[in-house]
Amino acid sequence: MKRRRILRWLLLSLAACLLALGLLAWGFVWRSPPYYTEYGTIDLPVPILTTEQYKEVSDKHARPYVVQLATASGALVLYGASHTKDPNDHQIGDLRQRWAEFRPSVALVEGRLGFLVEGFSDPVRKFGERGLVFAMARKQGVKVYTWEPQIEREVAQVLQWHAKERVALFYILRPYFSNLRHGRPTDPDGVVEGYRRKRTRWPGLENTFGSVAEVDAIWQRDFNGVKDWRDTSDEYGLPGYLNDVWKTSNAARDEHFARVIIDLVRKNERVFAVCGSSHAVKLEPALRAALSAE
């Protein structure tokens, strides 16, 4: 009986220790920021710039491109960065300074981020400038959201304009294209296989690509004569119809992003948003027009 009580005590103690360690670890493990979906219906009095309109100014605007707005009760810093994963990039220090001076109540970051354990990984090396903003928000207890639309909503919009196979190919390869500017991974096929498995389960994209070999086959069929997808970056546009799908996707993201910002500022928040510089340039006229009378 005594031995049984000791064993029970040991098991309970072990369970308590594991629970404490789990809770401790959970506090240091990043979870993807939630979506912001509360804005309802918001009309944009001035349209967001199109990709074609942006091309006319893409070589002329400042980088980073920073938009600052203030209303009677809310405010915005929209930081359009040149994407970087270099902790020594001048933008990283600039972001820290602007954050400290602005004292935001809400942060918006691009993308969904992912798994990171604080203290073991550098958020800038892992996720770029958005990782820094997310880290600063967590440290100071500032509310933080991804400014991206829910993926089901975005994909549904894109599928209204493009064939299922083309849309699936774009979303499978999109993260690879985006990250290639930071260096080619040692195993491109392994990276893309991870995205293929996940993204072909998204609503509307089921039963499209069953393997990376099928991705290769479609690429050779539709993009014969251009460089392999393993060497393709989205920094200067994508080949063929993938660029058209990208433009539709980007437009859906920009419209959602603008409405999230407008709603939060109208709710008296001090909003610090980080994105690629093109988004900031394209959104500025719509944001100024919507918030000028606030």
C-alpha positions, -999 to 999 in steps of 0.1 A, spaced: 0 0 0 28 24 10 46 16 -23 15 23 -43 10 57 -26 47 66 -34 42 56 -70 10 76 -72 28 107 -57 57 103 -82 33 101 -111 14 131 -100 46 151 -94 59 141 -129 26 152 -144 28 185 -126 63 191 -138 54 182 -174 25 205 -173 46 234 -159 73 228 -185 46 227 -212 31 260 -201 65 275 -199 74 264 -233 41 275 -247 48 310 -236 80 310 -257 66 292 -287 51 314 -314 17 308 -326 5 322 -360 -13 355 -355 -51 354 -360 -69 368 -390 -89 400 -387 -124 395 -400 -145 421 -381 -147 450 -406 -180 442 -423 -187 464 -453 -163 492 -461 -164 511 -494 -132 525 -507 -138 560 -521 -106 558 -541 -95 525 -557 -63 508 -548 -36 511 -575 -35 482 -599 -3 463 -607 0 481 -640 -3 515 -623 22 505 -597 47 495 -624 47 532 -635 62 542 -602 80 511 -590 114 524 -599 109 558 -584 94 554 -549 115 553 -517 124 520 -501 113 516 -474 80 534 -483 64 547 -451 28 560 -449 18 579 -418 -17 590 -412 -36 604 -381 -72 610 -375 -90 627 -345 -86 594 -326 -67 568 -345 -33 567 -363 -14 546 -388 22 538 -396 23 516 -428 58 504 -433 64 492 -468 97 473 -466 122 458 -490 119 423 -477 149 413 -457 161 386 -434 193 404 -425 193 415 -389 219 442 -399 197 457 -426 192 494 -419 154 488 -420 155 467 -389 169 496 -368 145 520 -385 115 497 -376 126 495 -340 128 533 -337 95 540 -355 78 514 -333 91 529 -301 82 565 -312 47 555 -324 36 533 -295 11 512 -314 -20 495 -299 -23 470 -328 2 454 -351 -5 439 -386 20 416 -402 22 400 -436 17 363 -439 10 337 -413 45 332 -399 50 299 -383 68 279 -356 96 296 -337 109 292 -301 121 325 -287 157 324 -276 166 297 -300 159 314 -334 163 350 -346 129 362 -357 144 384 -384 165 356 -399 135 333 -397 106 356 -408 122 389 -419 109 423 -410 75 409 -401 92 386 -375 107 416 -358 73 434 -356 56 403 -343 84 399 -317 80 435 -305 43 432 -303 45 400 -282 71 415 -259 49 446 -252 16 428 -251 3 446 -283 -25 430 -302 -12 415 -334 -30 401 -365 -21 389 -399 -34 413 -425 -39 385 -449 -75 374 -458 -85 339 -447 -70 316 -473 -104 300 -482 -118 334 -490 -87 344 -511 -87 312 -531 -124 314 -538 -119 349 -552 -90 338 -574 -109 307 -587 -135 330 -601 -110 342 -626 -86 314 -632 -86 276 -639 -82 253 -609 -50 237 -621 -33 271 -626 -45 284 -593 -32 253 -575 2 255 -592 5 291 -581 -3 285 -545 19 254 -543 49 274 -556 41 309 -542 61 305 -509 91 290 -528 91 319 -553 89 344 -525 117 330 -504 141 323 -533 153 359 -531 168 350 -497 187 320 -511 181 287 -528 172 259 -503 193 227 -504 162 206 -511 138 225 -533 117 194 -540 113 187 -503 103 223 -496 76 223 -523 64 188 -514 55 202 -480 34 229 -495 19 206 -521 6 182 -494 -10 210 -474 -23 232 -502 -40 206 -523 -62 201 -493 -74 237 -494 -111 241 -505 -113 243 -542 -78 229 -549 -84 193 -540 -72 166 -564 -49 188 -584 -13 178 -580 -4 144 -565 34 149 -565 63 173 -573 68 152 -604 34 164 -616 44 200 -609 75 194 -631 53 179 -659 30 210 -660 59 233 -658 76 217 -687 44 217 -707 33 253 -699 67 271 -694 90 254 -719 119 277 -726 119 296 -693 141 287 -663 130 259 -640 107 267 -611 135 259 -587 153 290 -600 123 313 -603 118 342 -579 88 365 -577 109 395 -572 105 407 -608 73 389 -617 63 354 -627 62 337 -661 30 334 -682 -3 328 -666 12 326 -631 17 363 -632 -20 368 -640 -30 346 -611 -5 365 -589 -21 398 -598 -56 385 -589 -43 372 -556 -25 404 -548 -56 425 -556 -77 404 -532 -51 407 -505 -47 445 -510 -85 451 -507 -87 431 -475 -56 448 -461 -70 483 -468 -103 475 -451 -86 460 -420 -65 492 -416 -95 515 -421 -117 496 -396 -90 495 -369 -81 532 -373 -118 541 -371 -120 521 -339 -94 545 -324 -65 521 -327 -29 531 -333 -20 507 -361 15 497 -370 14 476 -402 44 460 -420 43 448 -456 62 448 -489 68 483 -503 45 477 -533 15 472 -510 21 504 -492 24 524 -524 -7 509 -539 -28 513 -507 -18 549 -499 -43 568 -521 -73 546 -509 -63 549 -472 -58 587 -474 -92 592 -491 -110 569 -467 -95 584 -435 -91 620 -445 -125 630 -432 -122 610 -399 
